[in-house]
């Protein structure tokens, strides 16, 4: 049983859907930079750079996962009406 129903790909993602994720990521960046600047005055500034890099590298996969899953949740196939 096969039907040749045409489908159109729809995405109803808006900026409001990812606004909270963007704010959370910006908070992570600012906190890591503040921690890095706080540690920069210590006797070993390399720890500050490693700490900032580690926080950013470890948070990036979570950010990408959140964006991709949000995007996939807003994509759907819409059957078109036959002419």
C-alpha positions as CSV (number, residue, x, y, z in Angstrom):
1,X,0.0,0.0,0.0
2,X,1.9,3.0,-1.2
3,X,0.6,6.5,-1.5
4,X,2.2,9.3,-3.4
5,X,1.2,12.0,-1.1
6,X,3.6,15.0,-1.4
7,X,4.9,16.5,1.8
8,X,6.4,19.8,2.5
9,X,9.0,20.3,5.2
10,X,8.0,23.0,7.7
11,X,10.0,24.6,10.5
12,X,8.2,26.8,13.0
13,X,11.3,27.6,15.1
14,X,11.4,31.2,16.5
15,X,14.0,33.1,18.4
16,X,11.8,32.9,21.5
17,X,12.3,29.1,21.5
18,X,16.1,29.4,21.9
19,X,16.2,32.7,23.8
20,X,16.7,31.0,27.2
21,X,19.4,28.8,25.8
22,X,21.3,31.8,24.4
23,X,21.0,33.6,27.8
24,X,22.3,30.5,29.7
25,X,25.3,30.1,27.4
26,X,26.1,33.8,27.7
27,X,26.0,33.4,31.5
28,X,28.4,30.4,31.3
29,X,30.8,32.5,29.1
30,X,30.7,35.5,31.5
31,X,31.1,33.4,34.6
32,X,34.1,31.5,33.1
33,X,35.7,34.7,31.9
34,X,35.2,36.3,35.4
35,X,36.7,33.2,37.0
36,X,39.6,33.4,34.6
37,X,40.3,37.1,35.3
38,X,40.1,36.4,39.0
39,X,42.7,33.7,38.7
40,X,44.9,35.7,36.3
41,X,46.3,37.6,39.3
42,X,47.5,34.5,41.0
43,X,51.0,33.1,40.8
44,X,50.0,30.7,38.0
45,X,48.0,32.4,35.3
46,X,48.1,29.3,33.1
47,X,45.5,27.8,35.4
48,X,43.2,30.7,34.5
49,X,43.5,30.0,30.8
50,X,43.1,26.3,31.3
51,X,40.0,26.8,33.4
52,X,38.3,29.1,30.9
53,X,39.1,26.7,28.1
54,X,37.9,23.7,30.0
55,X,34.6,25.4,30.9
56,X,34.0,26.5,27.3
57,X,35.0,23.2,25.8
58,X,32.8,21.2,28.2
59,X,29.8,23.4,27.8
60,X,29.8,23.5,24.0
61,X,28.4,19.9,23.5
62,X,25.5,20.7,25.8
63,X,24.8,23.9,23.9
64,X,24.9,22.1,20.6
65,X,22.7,19.3,21.9
66,X,20.1,21.8,23.2
67,X,20.1,23.7,19.9
68,X,19.8,20.6,17.7
69,X,17.1,19.0,19.8
70,X,15.1,22.2,19.9
71,X,15.4,22.5,16.1
72,X,14.4,18.9,15.5
73,X,11.4,19.3,17.7
74,X,10.1,22.2,15.5
75,X,10.5,20.5,12.1
76,X,7.6,18.5,10.8
77,X,6.2,17.1,7.5
78,X,3.0,18.7,6.3
79,X,1.0,16.7,3.7
80,X,0.0,18.8,0.8
81,X,-3.5,18.7,-0.6
82,X,-3.9,16.9,-3.9
83,X,-4.8,19.2,-6.8
